[in-house]
Amino acid sequence: MEYLIDALGDFCPIPNLKVQKALSQTKAGDRIVLLTDHSCTVTTIKEEMRRRRLVPKVEEVENGIWRITITVG
């Protein structure tokens, strides 16, 4: 299953809280896709996923807009 989180316009820590909520509902193989327009969110999510031993894929899809894909192991 894929969870899409549109966090455009959301300030930290809201995007991270949305990801945490989605993670609590996922199973192995699920993906979370987060869209954000705040660079601090990219840093925060990367650090949080590192702590959880997950590897997010980060792409800047437009100038100042990132898509972060997290695959649950």
N, C-alpha and C positions, 0 to 999 in steps of 0.2 A: 504494500500500500504506500502511496505517496501523500505526504502532508505538505500543503503549500501554505506558507506563512507570509502574508504581505505586511511587512513592517515599514513600508515607505512612510516617512514622516514621523515615525516613532523614535523617541529618544531613549537612550540607555537609562534604566535597565529593562525597559519594556520588551524589546526584541528577545533578549536572553530569557526572560520569564516565559515568553510564548514558546520558545524552543524547549525549555525545561518541561512545560506542560505537555507538549507534543511527545517528548521523549518518554514521559510516564505512560503514554498510551501505545507505544510502538512495540513491535516484535522484531526478531531477527530478520533481516532482509528488507525491512521498511526503509523508506527515505524521507527525510525532511528537507524541503527546499525553502530557504528563507530569502526574501528580497528585502534589501535595505539600502538606504541612501546616506547612512552615517558610517564613516570610516571607523569610529570607535567601536561600533558594533562588530565589525569584522575582527578586530583585535580581541574583543571580549569573547566572542564565540570560539575563535581559534584556541584561546587559552582554556576555556571551559571544556571543549572537546578533547584537548590534550589530557586534561585531568581525568576524563572519562575513558581515555584510550580509544577515542574515535578520531578519524582523520577527515576533516571537512575539505571539500573541494571548493575553492573560492575563485570566482570569475567576475571580472568587472565587465558587465554586459553593455553598459553605456557609461559615459563619463559621469562618475560619481554614483553609479548604481551597481550594487553587487548582488550576485546570486551565490548563496552558500548552500551546498548540497552535503547533507550528512547521511551516510548509510549506516544503519544500525547493524552491528555484528552479531 
